[in-house]
Amino acid sequence: MEVSGVHHAYRQRRVLRGVDLELPPGVLAGIVGENGAGKTTLLRILSGELRPDRGTVRHHGRFGYCPQQVVLNDALTVRQHLEFFRIAFALADLRRAEEVMEALRFTEYADERAGSLSGGTRQKLNLTLALMHDPQVLLLDEPYQGFDWDTYLRFWDLADQVRDAGRSVLVVAHLAYDTNRLDQLWRLKDGVLHPGAQAAA
């Protein structure tokens, strides 16, 4: 993914003031920033959900997007969500989705309606929907929100596997947790990205 000169404003409030970013294959990266810094706005632009005022975003291959607010229909079961997205992604089967569900340990909820799930389990489904088509670029907004400690660790194991398979993973969060797990870290401040700590090899 290549991002060049991205600007965005809400009326007179300039949120992004020229964001440049390159995310090569096989990289697990993070962006941190205070509330209101523009992290979610940037992710919405990177995912194509929001058009920037200026600048370009280029994706090379499929991308997956896991927004902070889960994109679920409370009336549908987990299995029905997977089938709906399987058709949308033109997938032959649900093999990858089942692998992610097993990794996150929520396979037993397949026939539960989304509206009856806990916040953490809803987030597991949200993450599965973003990963089930094996995207080249994965964009994650506070992806471990609501996870217990065991699931939190499983999330990072899964992120490592995606990165090691040659995919690009970008995690956006309020605070920089487990920065040693990241290959690159940026801080979004004053509308631009500032290089942060590099993870140890």
Steps between C-alpha positions, in 0.01 A plus 500: 500500500629844405357821646612842380407849617163415656311800637155513655297758688159520664384852417776725640662225708797351317546144625757361255767736365700292256527136605762291319527129562645195332404153619704232319414127501591300809478790746304531826468871570318723745367854522426654838357837593283679749121506472404748230839477327336369182584129520153376405469764227830379355388136510170586332698668222744209470207258471324709235204575728583873499645709221793727597495868414842453340750218457505144372467150644612199296431139593677212330263205527211422733460683829306426815363760741396444860338824626474588866120481481400145408315464169255229606127433463369397841228284344746278310703212642877482479468237225259719302747791517776275368283372217393854404864615484606181321262590218610865505866398474423228240670234713467131422480401867535620859834331567689816591214630716494172690878520555465850648207393718704209632799727568279741696313213671138584419400218264227389741312828441434426131123467546459786748337824389735796499268693731548243776881506490722678751699802386822300478339222295341753266846643446632151421236470228582849373866399469411171330295683235800724426737204467291229334593595140876495577570868424843628397447808720317483835384823669400468866344772719537413873461131402541350848234713667304282742741206482604314812873442553507157335320630188724807495805272478329288234432815300871584490587141404253528213643838395849345498376215278344744253821706488717187464284395203618815321196715574500858629329570833427848639369526857362836613460556874472770764801372695813317387462156654757230429706719269768230500263295283498766227743540214412870470320753716375848422333764715225710343536851638408841358360331192819323390676173576817512709733196504493313828700216646608212282437156639800287583585231248 
